[in-house]
Amino acid sequence: MRSIAITGATGFIGTVLLSHLVDQGFHVKALYRPASTPTPDQTDAVQWQPGDLDDIKSLRKLVAGVDAIVHCAGAVRGTSLEQFENTNTAGVAHLLEAAVEEKIPRFLLMSSLAAREPSLSAYASSKKSGEAVLVKYQDRISCDILRPPAVYGPGDREMLPLLQLIRRGIVPIVGDKNGRFSLIYVDDLVAAVCCLLKSDPAPKSRCFELHDGQPDGYTWQKIKTVAAHLNGKEPRCLSIPRSLLQMIALTNAGLARLLDYRPMLTPGKVREIFHLDWVCDNTAIFEATDWQPRILFSEGMKRLFP
Ligand SMILES: NC(=O)c1ccc[n+]([C@@H]2O[C@H](COP(=O)([O-])OP(=O)(O)OC[C@H]3O[C@@H](n4cnc5c(N)ncnc54)[C@H](OP(=O)(O)O)[C@@H]3O)[C@@H](O)[C@H]2O)c1
């Protein structure tokens, strides 16, 4: 398999994925939205296709002649179900339609662990609906779903402020103090995508969770221990009350309607943050590929803040 079409290549995960695919010797066709992104540099290894998930013509051009598609574009900010579904559900359907028309044999969807709990938020629900679209196409194209937990690494803007505080010896407890969560460094995630692309396709759609190798996920206590090692001293903990986050989220939601922008922290995101169990299971991906995670949170923090 030599030629891959990807979406979302101008975003956090997609940027890293694109350069990893090129490093691995793949030829890549990448979608970009001219309206929101400056025209990316043209190189021999990457062919940039202007377009949008709404524009089926551009999607046909994107996927024509490739061996596989990695669909990494997604809406991660917003206030309404409609905003999320337009991209995370309808976008999957449009791309799959183009893929089937062009007889592309393989499709990988970057979903989210949030899809495991669709009742929590509009984002989670839209990611789950996107997965459901793919299941409908599985008799015509080999489909795999990846469900990463929170992803961090260079280029990420969402988790960076929190990680900067941890690096300075302050651990903000954002969520339930008894919560457990998996994490994954972006390099490990894109390595998993490459392993899947190199593995044999399956006749039925498969769904893979994946984490960084920390068994049973992280607790806030474990994060404190990592912070203590990084800083050489006991960190200070800062509990962020749910009521405060909820107040900011409600303000965001109101302002977003007035000023027409898409915030990250919404009441749905607060419900996601306070969910008790965001622990992933690597069993299925270990059985399907030879992928191994390499970057635990302690190592990821050292890479981010050398
Ligand atoms: N970051 C995480 O912690 C995390 C965790 C689990 C799952 N995920 C999933 O991973 C994927 C990528 O996330 P990310 O963090 O890299 O997000 P991101 O930085 O916001 O990037 C989103 C990408 O999607 C593109 N996009 C959005 N709407 C589009 C449309 N209508 N047509 C074409 N392209 C469109 C964006 O293009 P522009 O540059 O033009 O805006 C950008 O390239 C998403 O599907 C997300 O649900 C992320």
PDBQT file of the ligand as one rigid body, heavy atoms in Angstrom, charges set to zero:
ROOT
HETATM    1  N1  LIG A 401      -7.216  16.042  20.082  1.00  0.00    +0.000 N 
HETATM    2  C1  LIG A 401      -7.707  15.066  20.814  1.00  0.00    +0.000 C 
HETATM    3  O1  LIG A 401      -7.443  14.955  22.038  1.00  0.00    +0.000 OA
HETATM    4  C2  LIG A 401      -8.618  14.037  20.185  1.00  0.00    +0.000 A 
HETATM    5  C3  LIG A 401      -9.010  12.929  20.964  1.00  0.00    +0.000 A 
HETATM    6  C4  LIG A 401      -9.825  11.953  20.380  1.00  0.00    +0.000 A 
HETATM    7  C5  LIG A 401     -10.234  12.087  19.075  1.00  0.00    +0.000 A 
HETATM    8  N2  LIG A 401      -9.871  13.180  18.342  1.00  0.00    +0.000 N 
HETATM    9  C6  LIG A 401     -10.349  13.284  16.960  1.00  0.00    +0.000 C 
HETATM   10  O2  LIG A 401      -9.243  13.444  16.107  1.00  0.00    +0.000 OA
HETATM   11  C7  LIG A 401      -9.598  14.246  14.980  1.00  0.00    +0.000 C 
HETATM   12  C8  LIG A 401      -8.609  15.386  14.822  1.00  0.00    +0.000 C 
HETATM   13  O3  LIG A 401      -8.609  16.153  16.013  1.00  0.00    +0.000 OA
HETATM   14  P1  LIG A 401      -7.589  17.366  16.233  1.00  0.00    +0.000 P 
HETATM   15  O4  LIG A 401      -7.393  17.484  17.688  1.00  0.00    +0.000 OA
HETATM   16  O5  LIG A 401      -6.436  17.228  15.323  1.00  0.00    +0.000 OA
HETATM   17  O6  LIG A 401      -8.525  18.579  15.760  1.00  0.00    +0.000 OA
HETATM   18  P2  LIG A 401      -8.118  19.976  15.076  1.00  0.00    +0.000 P 
HETATM   19  O7  LIG A 401      -6.731  20.379  15.423  1.00  0.00    +0.000 OA
HETATM   20  O8  LIG A 401      -9.244  20.903  15.397  1.00  0.00    +0.000 OA
HETATM   21  O9  LIG A 401      -8.149  19.639  13.520  1.00  0.00    +0.000 OA
HETATM   22  C9  LIG A 401      -9.354  19.401  12.862  1.00  0.00    +0.000 C 
HETATM   23  C10 LIG A 401      -9.064  19.212  11.388  1.00  0.00    +0.000 C 
HETATM   24  O10 LIG A 401     -10.286  18.929  10.713  1.00  0.00    +0.000 OA
HETATM   25  C11 LIG A 401     -10.430  19.842   9.601  1.00  0.00    +0.000 C 
HETATM   26  N3  LIG A 401     -11.843  20.086   9.330  1.00  0.00    +0.000 N 
HETATM   27  C12 LIG A 401     -12.804  20.475  10.188  1.00  0.00    +0.000 A 
HETATM   28  N4  LIG A 401     -13.974  20.607   9.549  1.00  0.00    +0.000 NA
HETATM   29  C13 LIG A 401     -13.745  20.306   8.243  1.00  0.00    +0.000 A 
HETATM   30  C14 LIG A 401     -14.556  20.280   7.073  1.00  0.00    +0.000 A 
HETATM   31  N5  LIG A 401     -15.850  20.600   7.115  1.00  0.00    +0.000 N 
HETATM   32  N6  LIG A 401     -13.971  19.929   5.898  1.00  0.00    +0.000 NA
HETATM   33  C15 LIG A 401     -12.657  19.600   5.836  1.00  0.00    +0.000 A 
HETATM   34  N7  LIG A 401     -11.849  19.618   6.904  1.00  0.00    +0.000 NA
HETATM   35  C16 LIG A 401     -12.385  19.979   8.093  1.00  0.00    +0.000 A 
HETATM   36  C17 LIG A 401      -9.715  21.100  10.066  1.00  0.00    +0.000 C 
HETATM   37  O11 LIG A 401      -9.424  21.925   8.959  1.00  0.00    +0.000 OA
HETATM   38  P3  LIG A 401      -9.088  23.507   9.134  1.00  0.00    +0.000 P 
HETATM   39  O12 LIG A 401      -7.607  23.561   9.446  1.00  0.00    +0.000 OA
HETATM   40  O13 LIG A 401      -9.420  24.073   7.809  1.00  0.00    +0.000 OA
HETATM   41  O14 LIG A 401      -9.946  24.011  10.240  1.00  0.00    +0.000 OA
HETATM   42  C18 LIG A 401      -8.473  20.479  10.715  1.00  0.00    +0.000 C 
HETATM   43  O15 LIG A 401      -7.556  20.083   9.726  1.00  0.00    +0.000 OA
HETATM   44  C19 LIG A 401     -11.030  14.714  15.211  1.00  0.00    +0.000 C 
HETATM   45  O16 LIG A 401     -11.891  13.897  14.463  1.00  0.00    +0.000 OA
HETATM   46  C20 LIG A 401     -11.246  14.480  16.704  1.00  0.00    +0.000 C 
HETATM   47  O17 LIG A 401     -12.601  14.180  16.972  1.00  0.00    +0.000 OA
HETATM   48  C21 LIG A 401      -9.069  14.174  18.875  1.00  0.00    +0.000 A 
ENDROOT
TORSDOF 0
